[in-house]
Amino acid sequence: MAEPKKMPSGNWRVRVFLGKDKDGKKKYKSITAPTKKEAKKAADRFELSLTTSCIDYNDLTLEQAYEMYIDSKSAVLSPSTIAGYEKIKRNYFTELMPFKLTKLTAVLIQNSVNALSVAHSPKTVRNAHGLLSAVLKAYYPSLTLNTTLPQKIKPQYTIPTTEDINKLLELADDRLRVPIKLASQGSLRRSEICALQPSDFNSFGVSITKAVVADSNGKFIVKTTKTEAGTRFVPLPSNLIKECRKWQHFGISPSTLSSAFNRLVEKADVAHFSFHKLRHYFASECHAQGIPDQYIAEIGGWQTVEMLHKIYQHTLRDKTDTIAAKIVTMFSANFADDPKDDTKIKKA
């Protein structure tokens, strides 16, 4: 539901999305009230009434239900999330979109999931089914789904090593050096780097309060961070702060940054990894140095410590030998006097 807007008369108006007509034109119901709070409350009541009487859901197609659901979330979810919903609607379960909701069955949906699973990853299928389930729950709750989904695949994280990053920095131009350092030494996301301004830096680090994201039309816009945890202060080395303040590429777009970074990775001849994996390097390095997980999560903008565990649940490639040697040495010392240890050389 859209936010109430004040009219010249002094009243407040809310437009509730009803769907599209046969020509594809959006239809709205206007609700007015003397105050913003009253207008919102009246609109909430009207939307609730739609779920019971005002709209005959027998006439809704699945495509129309998707449109109504996405529009109802557009005011409360981030533009990138809404764009993701639109993408799912365009690309998945397209064969079901012309069906009226009352004609859908659990078997039809299971067959569509099976077909989708042939050419798409389990994660993609699960995301697409998740949105479908939410739409049906909102507009056709009487349909019970017991869909069998493809089994989750444990993600394989390719985390760059210190050597990998140094190779990139040796070859990077001024446009990429600062973003690579901010991501690997400060955990900044690509969207956060693209939203930075010189005023965000002080003598100790950088304040993260905004991000650049794509809206439903594919245009990049500056918004607040996606989550509360994303708004944070990140401490940085003094030499990096100095370099950041002189950077000449504030306002770089996320697509430009990613494209340039991917070309650099190919040129450096290192194992392929995305720009986002530089954040994983930051988390893994901090964890390896014994920094508490809660602090790593706070600095990196992760909502939970559990999210970190998915990243560094393995040993870093460039530390495997060192850590393995420490483990062997530790237990060898702990049990050095074991009398039954026949691996020791006995004196003649």
Protein Blocks (a to p, Z undefined) as FASTA:
>chain_A
ZZddddfkopacddddfbjcfkopacddddddfbfklmmmmmmmmmmmmmmmmpcfklpc
fklmmmmmmmmmmmmmcfklmmmmmmmmmmgoklmmmpcfklpcfklmmmmmmmmmmmpc
fklmmmmmmmmmmmmmmmmmmbccfddcddddddddddddfklmmmmmmmpcfklmmmmm
mmmmnopafklmmmpcfklpcfkbccdfbdcdddfkopacddddfblklpccddddfklm
mmmmmpckghiafklmmmmmmmmmmmnopacddfklmmmmmmmmmmmnopafklmmmmno
pabfklmmmmmmcccfklmmmmmmmmmmmmmmmmmmgmklmkbccdZZ
